[in-house]
Amino acid sequence: MDISDVVVVVLAAVLLLLLLLVYRRLRLLRSGGIHVAMRVRIDDSGKGWHLGVGRYQGDEFAWFRALSLRAGPDRVISREGLEIAARRDPGRAETPNMPQGSRVLRFDTPPGSPTPAFEIAMSTDTLTGFLSWLESAPPGRRLPWAS
């Protein structure tokens, strides 16, 4: 086996991996997913955003990172105790890393929660659906934004 055979095998493996990633993303979108970017590290650098697909599952929002072969969601966010801390337009450095025409929501989680504060970015149409999901909690629950 010479070097050209090794190169062909490596290129075939990379191509197969890329095809699997594309297939996974299309499968998630076709099964009711939405384009959402997320970051957990909140700072002013504009870095740390990851594109993904979100899906509503009852009282939970499951987020699947776009470039991941993980079978399950990368992060599951419970509607319980979720509060919108701030809304903003993306900064210039952030715009290439998120869906077109996005708005950014920053969420604070309750003290002692295993989930750290995070930000999500989604288009305005998708944001409308997400806010409806947040507000459609059972009777007696408080509103999902801070007063």
Wavefront OBJ file of the C-alpha trace (Angstrom):
o trace
v 0.000 0.000 0.000
v 1.589 3.251 -1.101
v 0.919 6.842 -0.032
v -1.703 7.469 -2.724
v -3.846 4.617 -1.393
v -3.655 6.042 2.134
v -4.648 9.500 0.865
v -7.647 8.052 -0.982
v -8.801 6.167 2.127
v -8.454 9.286 4.322
v -10.333 11.453 1.808
v -13.097 8.853 1.557
v -13.414 8.784 5.359
v -13.613 12.596 5.531
v -16.236 12.658 2.775
v -18.280 10.014 4.571
v -18.125 12.022 7.807
v -19.289 15.169 6.019
v -22.170 13.283 4.414
v -23.211 11.949 7.829
v -23.222 15.483 9.266
v -25.351 16.804 6.393
v -27.765 13.868 6.699
v -28.117 14.405 10.472
v -28.887 18.100 10.104
v -31.464 17.535 7.362
v -33.110 14.786 9.408
v -33.394 17.080 12.434
v -34.827 19.953 10.396
v -37.357 17.741 8.637
v -38.604 16.357 11.926
v -39.750 19.771 13.149
v -36.480 21.488 14.019
v -35.578 25.166 13.828
v -32.250 26.912 13.203
v -30.833 28.251 16.478
v -27.366 29.453 17.462
v -26.300 29.107 21.102
v -23.415 30.095 23.314
v -22.769 29.441 26.982
v -19.733 31.674 27.444
v -21.243 35.170 27.605
v -18.801 37.996 26.947
v -18.313 40.937 24.596
v -15.962 39.135 22.202
v -18.740 37.763 19.986
v -17.080 34.338 20.057
v -18.390 31.012 21.259
v -21.490 30.760 19.057
v -22.444 27.334 17.700
v -25.058 26.735 15.011
v -27.595 24.063 15.690
v -31.118 22.805 15.397
v -33.660 23.197 18.189
v -36.742 21.105 18.790
v -39.617 21.514 21.258
v -40.322 18.456 23.393
v -43.166 19.328 25.754
v -41.704 21.487 28.557
v -38.167 21.113 27.202
v -36.266 22.639 24.315
v -33.672 20.237 22.915
v -30.718 21.756 21.054
v -28.577 19.707 18.690
v -25.255 21.170 17.583
v -25.073 21.198 13.777
v -21.574 19.747 13.517
v -21.882 16.902 15.950
v -22.404 13.179 15.517
v -23.895 12.847 18.990
v -27.123 10.835 18.844
v -29.001 12.892 21.451
v -29.304 16.618 22.073
v -26.235 18.584 23.149
v -28.285 20.654 25.582
v -31.807 20.304 26.982
v -33.394 23.448 28.390
v -36.369 23.157 30.694
v -39.054 25.845 30.466
v -39.380 25.734 34.272
v -37.539 28.640 35.868
v -36.261 30.013 32.567
v -36.142 33.824 32.488
v -35.224 36.169 29.665
v -32.690 38.574 31.143
v -32.042 40.662 28.014
v -32.831 40.990 24.314
v -30.524 42.555 21.766
v -29.430 42.646 18.153
v -26.259 40.708 17.379
v -22.993 42.606 17.246
v -21.047 42.961 14.027
v -18.579 40.209 15.020
v -21.431 37.819 15.892
v -23.523 38.122 12.727
v -21.669 35.533 10.578
v -22.111 32.878 13.292
v -25.901 32.872 13.486
v -29.067 32.554 11.385
v -29.950 35.443 9.043
v -31.804 38.360 10.690
v -31.329 37.056 14.219
v -32.217 38.469 17.603
v -30.265 37.410 20.687
v -31.881 36.413 23.982
v -29.835 36.057 27.168
v -31.225 33.719 29.808
v -30.389 33.633 33.472
v -31.056 30.413 35.322
v -32.060 30.080 38.969
v -29.252 30.047 41.559
v -27.966 26.534 42.134
v -29.156 25.350 38.721
v -26.790 22.975 36.905
v -27.378 24.956 33.676
v -25.280 28.149 33.444
v -26.588 31.366 31.923
v -26.640 31.178 28.127
v -27.625 33.076 24.991
v -29.565 31.915 21.972
v -29.981 33.608 18.602
v -32.758 32.945 16.135
v -34.597 34.698 13.330
v -37.532 36.910 14.247
v -40.093 34.396 12.920
v -38.538 31.586 14.927
v -38.320 33.893 17.955
v -42.081 34.461 17.832
v -42.696 30.725 18.075
v -40.118 30.318 20.840
v -41.697 33.098 22.929
v -45.139 31.521 22.419
v -43.741 28.228 23.695
v -42.253 29.990 26.754
v -45.512 31.779 27.532
v -47.730 28.740 27.071
v -46.846 27.273 30.437
v -49.618 25.755 32.567
v -51.846 28.162 34.551
v -50.331 29.590 37.711
v -46.789 29.850 36.374
v -45.148 33.230 36.307
v -44.193 34.951 33.053
v -40.797 33.991 31.559
v -39.225 37.431 31.641
v -37.897 39.441 34.507
v -39.941 42.436 35.649
l 1 2 3 4 5 6 7 8 9 10 11 12 13 14 15 16 17 18 19 20 21 22 23 24 25 26 27 28 29 30 31 32 33 34 35 36 37 38 39 40 41 42 43 44 45 46 47 48 49 50 51 52 53 54 55 56 57 58 59 60 61 62 63 64 65 66 67 68 69 70 71 72 73 74 75 76 77 78 79 80 81 82 83 84 85 86 87 88 89 90 91 92 93 94 95 96 97 98 99 100 101 102 103 104 105 106 107 108 109 110 111 112 113 114 115 116 117 118 119 120 121 122 123 124 125 126 127 128 129 130 131 132 133 134 135 136 137 138 139 140 141 142 143 144 145 146 147
